[in-house]
């Protein structure tokens, strides 16, 4: 089946084809146009008058399918009681020491699962930099990426350790030490920011603007989990990122499309609108700038997933 997404006011395109990620999202291109899909992939950046299905994108934008690279599903149970403790003044560290926190979900995530990356959480209630260093060696030995959840509540100076260990990403960074910003921005290691967790947990705000200005590989995720960020909406996270970090809509969308796909090792066939890539596309009901502006609004008019029309 050939599908034509026709007449968009904006199509979000990378600066050039074949990029694994984009450090400066201002280089992303926005232009009017159409996209044609056939056999599950993007066939042309143009209209097909003879398409089997035509989707009217007039007045809206066509963007890549959104990619959430930092979630904690399955939940294995909600933790609403912890949220009440948190908002009434009990610190996360204390909740964790009482048997709550991520450990309670992990103990409930005990079934075997395939492993395509190694994650470690370095914090006062979790692992230390020594364990991060050890896990880096294991990741290298096993040939899988290392991802480090660091600097969420304290400046533990975990980022230099993660960079030395060859981490694919460092996530959270609400307490990133100023001296670690420039080395992170220069590295091929993504800075995954989680403004939903920052907002709901009344955490510090990660230096998103400074990271973007320094040329870091900036990424957004929901951190969807039952304890600290029960948020599943990337458009909502985009709105938070624009407001809290001073990002543009273009920067925020790049952070949860191509850059997020790179973190997961999926950038070769998704995350951007390029001929030959898997056809994961979203038609928005307005220009991309309206996504953060209409905070909490669902901006999706229709979707294509793997070349299939979803609605």
N, C-alpha and C positions, 0 to 999 in steps of 0.2 A: 504493500500500500504506500502510495505517495501522499504526504501531508504537506500542505503549504500554510505556514504561519505568515499571514499577509499584512503588509502595510503598517508596521510598527513605527511609532514616532522615534523610538530609540531601540537599537540593538547593541548590547554590551559585548565588545570584542577585545581580545588581548592586543597589546602593542604589535605583536607579530606572532605568526604561527609557531608551534613547537616549544614554547617556553614552559619550563617545569613549574615556575612560580613567577610572581611579579613583586618586586621590591617597592616600586613607586607606582601606586595605583592611579596617580594623575596621568600616567601614560596609557591607561586603558581608554579605548575608543568608544564613543557613543555616536551612532549615526542612524538615520532613518533607514528602514529596509524590511526585508522579508527573509525567511529561512525555509528551505525545503528539506523534508525528511523522507528517507526511503530505506527500507530493510533495516530499520533500527538505528541508522546513523544519519548524521547531517550530510545531505547530498549536495546542497548548494546554498550560498548566501544570496538567494534571489527567489522570486516568486515562480511558481509553476502553474500556469493557467490551466493545465490539464490534470491537476492533482485530484486524487480520489476524495480527499477531505480538505476543506479550506477552513482555517481558523482566523477569524477577523481580529487582528491585534491593533487595529486603528486607535490612535490616541494613547496606547499603552506602550510598554517596553517588553522586549524579549531578553531574558537573562538566562545564564546557565542554571541548571538544577542546583539547588542549594545543597551544600555538603556540611554535615555536622561531624567534626572529627573528634569531639570530646563529649562523650555521653557515658552514662553508667546504667545501661539497660542490660538485662532485665532488672527491674527494681527489687524483686524478691520481697515485696512488702513496703508499705508507706511508713514514714517516720514523722507523722504530724505532731506527735507528742514532743519530739525534739524541737520542732519549730517553735512551739509555745514556750519551751524552756529558753530558747535562744532570744526570742523577742522580749522576754521578761527579765533578761539580764544574765543568763547563765552562758559563759563562754563556751565555744565549740570544744576547746581542749578539755574542759570539765565534763561536758556531755560525753566525750569520747572515753574519758577515764571511768565514767559510770557504766560503760558497756555499750554506749551508743556510737554515733558517728559511722564512718565508712566501714569499720570492722563489723558492725552488726549486719550490714548488707552483704559484706563479703562472706560471712559465715552462713548467711541464708542462701551465695553464688558459687556453692561448693561443687556442683556437677562439673565433670570434665568438659573442656572446650578446646577447640583448635587455637593455637597461639600464632599470631602473625606480628606481634610486637611485645616488648616487655615494658611494663609501666611500673614506676616506683613513686611513692608519695613521701617526700622528705619534710618532716615537720616535728614539732616537739612531742606530738602524740603518736608519731609514726616512725619512719626510718630516719637514719642519719646519713650524713655525707659519705661515711665509710661504706655503708651498704649501697649507696648510689654508685660509688666507684667499683665495687664488686660486681654489681649487676651490669655495669657497662662492659666489664670483661666477659661476662656470660653472654651478653647480647652479641658481642663480636665473635665469640666462639661458635654460637649457634646461628649466626648470620641473619639475625632479625633486628629491626630497629629498636632503639631505646627511647622511651618517652619519660620525662621526669616532671612530676607535679611538684612545684617548688615555690617558695616565697609567698605562700598564701596568707599566713598570719604573722610570720616573722622573717626578718632578713637573715637567713641561715647561710648566706653566701654559697648556695648550692649551684648557681648558674656556672661559675668557672669549672666546678667539678663535672657538671653535665657536659659542658663543651669539650673538656679534655676526654671525656668518655665517649664522645661522638654522638651525642643525643640528637635524634631527629627533631625533637621539639622540647621546649620547656613551657609548662602550662601553669597558669594562674598569674604569678609575677606581681601581685598586688603590693608586695613589699620588696620589690627589686631594688638592690643596692645601686646607687648612682654610678659607682665605679664599674658595674657589670653591664651597663647599658650598651656602651660602645662596642665591647667585644662580642656581645650577643648580636648586635645589628650587623656586624661584619661577618658573622659566621653563617654557614649553611645549616642553620638550626632555627626552626620556626618559633616565634613568640606567640603562643596561643593564649588569648585573653578571654576571660569569662565574666563579662559584666553582670550577668544574671546572678551569679553567686556573690559578686561584690555587693550588689544592690540589696539582695534579700538577707545577706549576712552582715550588713553594715560594715563591710570590710574596707580597707584602704582601696584607692583607685589605682589600677595599674597605669604606668606612664605611657599610655597608648599613643598620644600625640608625639612624644619624644622618640618613641621607637619607630614610628612611621617616618618622621623627619630624618632619622638617622639611617634609614634604608633597611630596616629589619624586614624579615619575611613575616608579616603580620597576619594573624589568623584569629577568627572568632569561633567560639563553640557555645553550646547551651549549658554544658556541664549538667545535663539533665540527670538528676538523681533525687531520691526521696528525702534526703536530709538537708542539703544546703541550697539546691537550685531545682525545684520541681517545675522546670520551665522547658517546654518542648518546642517553642516557637522561635525559629531563627529570625523572622521579621521583627519580633519583639526585641531580640538580642541586638539586631541591627540598630533599632531605635535607641537602645541604651548606649551602644557604643558611640553613636554619633553625638549624643548628648554628653556623655561622661568623658570621652576622649577628645572631643572636638574634631572628629573625623568627618569627611564628606561621605555621601551615600556611595560614591564610587569606591572609596577606600573600604567601606564596610562590606560591600558586596564582593569585592575581590577577596576579602579576608574569609568569606564563607563559600567561595566557589573554587577557583583554581588553587589558591594557596592552601585551603583546607584539603583539597584532593591530593596535593603534594605530600602533606603530612601522612596521609593514609596510603601513599604509593599508588594512587589511582589517576594521577595527572595525565598519563599517556592517552587515556581514552575518555576522560570526562573532566568537568570543572571549567571548561571554556567552550565558546561557540566557534568551532573550527570544522571545516569539511573533513569528513572521515571519522570524526569522534562520535562516540555514542550519543544518541539524541535524547538527552535529558534537558528539557527546556521548560521554562516558566514564562507565561504571559502575564504581565502585571496589568492592573487596571488603570495605571497612570504612569508618569515618568518615574525613574528610580528615586528621584529626590523626595517623592511623596511617601516612600516606604517608612523612613524614620519620622517624617512629619506627622503622618496619621498614626500616631503611636497606639498600638494595640489593635489596629484594623488589619484584617486579613486582606492583603493586596493581590492575592492570586486570582486571576480570571480563568485561566486554564493551564493544564500541564501536559507535557509529553514525557513519559518515562520509558527509556529503552526503545524509543520509537513508537510506543503505544499511547494513544490518546486516553488520558485519565478523566478529563472533565474540565 
